[in-house]
């Protein structure tokens, strides 16, 4: 199942390279960062993909899905699903905020709800860099703070 998910995201990225650019954008990105939690800090890696719809020339809303893995022995890949909204601040840069859900990433862990905020900066016709902060909250385990950097492609 995990191989199919990673393969599906890779196929989505390859299809995007062949697609013409348009106002409303799909995207796929590789992400990495660090997670700060009550138990331990850990490196985190993953993939994300989504679609943003333009509401006006500068305001957008979107949906996003992600697969994240904390590099801790007992953790497995977590699925994240979220919504986001943002503002195109410059011709090549946009700020966004989001609300998201993340599935359990270990047998004794809880699912988490959270919010995020970040910046995406285009560095080429279809490439962009991303910086994002996420706050994930659980009922009993305590909160996690996550700092993420990403490299993505728009199509």
N, C-alpha and C positions, 0 to 999 in steps of 0.2 A: 504493500500500500504506500509506504513512504517513497519508494522509488518512482511510483507512478505520479505522486504529487510533485516531486522535484522535476521529473521529466515533463510533466504538463506545464510547469512554469517556464522551463527552458524552451519548450515548443512555442509558448506564447511570446517569449522574447524574440525568437527567430522569425515568427510570423510578423512581428512588429517591425523588424528591420526591412521587410519587403513591402510594408504598407505605406501609403502616402500619409504625410502629416495632415492633421485637420484641427479645427478649433477645439473640439472636445477631445480629451486625450486619455488613452490607455497608457499604463506604464508598468514596468517591471524593474525591480532593483535588488541588488545584493546588499546586505546590511551587516554591520559588525559594531560591537560596542562593549559596554560594561554594565552589569547589573549590580546594584547595591541593595542588599536585603538584610533582614534581621538575623539570618543564619550565617551567610557568607557572601562575599563579593565574587563575581564570576564574569569571565568573558562570555559574550553572547554573539552568535552568528545566525544568519538566516536569509530568507528571501521574502519579498513582498511584491504584490501586484494589485492593481486597482484601476479605477476609471474615474476621471473628473469631468463633470458637466459644467459648462459655462452658463451662469445665470445672467450675467451682464458682461461687459468687456473686461471687468476687473474682478468680479466675484465668482467663485466656483464652489460646488459641493461635490463630494465623491464617496465612493465605497472602496474599501481596501481589505485584502486578506493577506495574512503572513504566516510563515512557518519559522519559528525561532527555536534555537537550541542553546541553553546555558551549558557551558563547558564544565559541568560538574558530573561526576560519575553516575549519580542516581537520577539525573534528569533525562527526560526524553523530549522529543520535538513537541512544541506546543503550537496549536492553531490559534491565530488571532483573527478576529473579524471586527471591522469598525467602520465608522462614518467620519467624514472630515469636511471642513469648510474653510475657505481661505480667500485671500486677497492677493491679486497680482500687484505687488508693490512697485516693481520696476519692470522694464521690458523683458528682462531675463530672470527675474527673481520673484518668488512668491512666499508668503507666510501662510501658515495653516494651523488650525486647532482640530482636535479629534476626540471622539469617544470610542472606546473599544472594549472588547471582551476577549479574554485569553483562556483557553482550556487548561486543564490540569497538566503539569509537566513532570509529575512523579506520582507513584501510587498513593502516597500519604498527603499530597498537596491538594490545595483547593483551586478552583477556577478563580479568575480575578477580573474585576472591572476596572477601567482606568480612563485617564484622559491624557492627551499629548499635545505638544506644540512644536513647531519647527519651521525651518527655512529650506527651500529648494532653490538652487542657483544653476541655471543652464550654463554648460561649459562647451557646448557644441550645438549643432543643429538639432540633435535628438538626445544628447547626453546631458545629465545633470548630477550635481552633488547634493547631498541632503544632510542636514544636522537636525536631530530630533531629541526631545526630552519626553519620556513617558513616566507616568506615575500609575502603578498598579496597586489596587487595594483588595485584600481578602478579609473575610470575617474574623478568622482566628489566627492566621499566620503572621500578620503584620504586613506593612506596605513595602513595595519595592520601587526604587528609583532606577531608571534605565536611561543611559546616554547612548545614542545611536548615530553612526555616520553611515552614509549609503552612497552607492554609485548606481544610477539608474538610466533607463532608456525610455523615451516617450515614443509612442506610435499612434 
